[in-house]
């Protein structure tokens, strides 16, 4: 049986491993990159808005659905954070888990 070259072995290993890697997390590589981009854009928008305490807000994205969590000072800040997230390209839904500080 002839030996396969190093590059053929590598290509075969990648062809087998790539689909398995995406099954484990429930996302494709493209979705993971898109979600990371969305998270970064939402967080940047919040940091650039003086009406939103961006450092206190956590942003998580899964398949375009953004979840905001953490603490805000006022209802207005909460509403502004949600509105900013909605404005970002690629966001399909925003889940609000923000809490107003007493």
N, C-alpha and C positions, 0 to 999 in steps of 0.2 A: 504494500500500500504506500503510495507516494506521500511524502511529507508536505504539508501546506506551509507556505512561507509565513514569516512573522506577520506581515501585513494582512494576509488572508485570515489568519487566526484572530488578529485584532478586530478586523471588520466583522467576523462571525461572532465574536464575543460581544461586541457593541450591539449588533443586531438582535442578539438574544437578551442582553441586559437592559437596553433602553425601554422597551415596553414594560418590563418588570419593575423598573424604577418608578415609572409614572403611576403604576397601579397602586403602589404602597401609599402614596399620599393623596390619591384621588384627583390629581391635577396633571395636566400635561406640562411639559417644559414651557410652552408658550403661555399657558394660563398662569403658571408660577411667576414668570417674568412680568406679565400684565398686572397681576395682583401686587407685586412689589412696586411697580411703577405707580399704580393707583395710590397705594399707601403713602409713598414718598410725596406724591403731588398733593394729597389731602393734608398731610402733616406740614408741608411747606406753606400751603395756603393758610393754615391755622397759625403758624409761626409769624407770617407776614401780616396778619390781621390784628391790629391793636385791641380789638374788642373781644378777642378769644385768647384764653390762656393756653396756648398750644403745648406747652411743656407738661401740663397736667392731664392732657387728653391722650389716651392710647388709641391707636388706629390699627385695626386688623382688617384684612381683605381676603375674601375667599370667593373665587369665581365672580368677581365684580361686586359682591355684596360687602359693603363697608360696615364694620361695627365700631362705634365710638364708645369708649368707656373711660372712667376716671371721674374727677370732680371738677365742677365749675362753680363760679361764685354766684351767678344769677341765672334766672330763666332766659334773659336776653342773650347771655353768653352761650347757653345751651342751644337756643334756636339758631344763633349765628353759626355755631360749629356744624350743626346739621345742614344748614343751608349751604355752607362752603363745601361740604362733602358732596352734596347733590350736584354742584356745579362742575365737578371734575369729570372730564371725559372718561368713559369706560365704567363709571359707577352705575350699576343697575338698581341698587337698593341701598338705603342707609338704615341701619339698626341703631337706635339710640339707647344706650345703657349708661348714659351720663347721670351723675347724681349732683344735686345742688348742695353745696356746703351749708350747714346750718349757721 
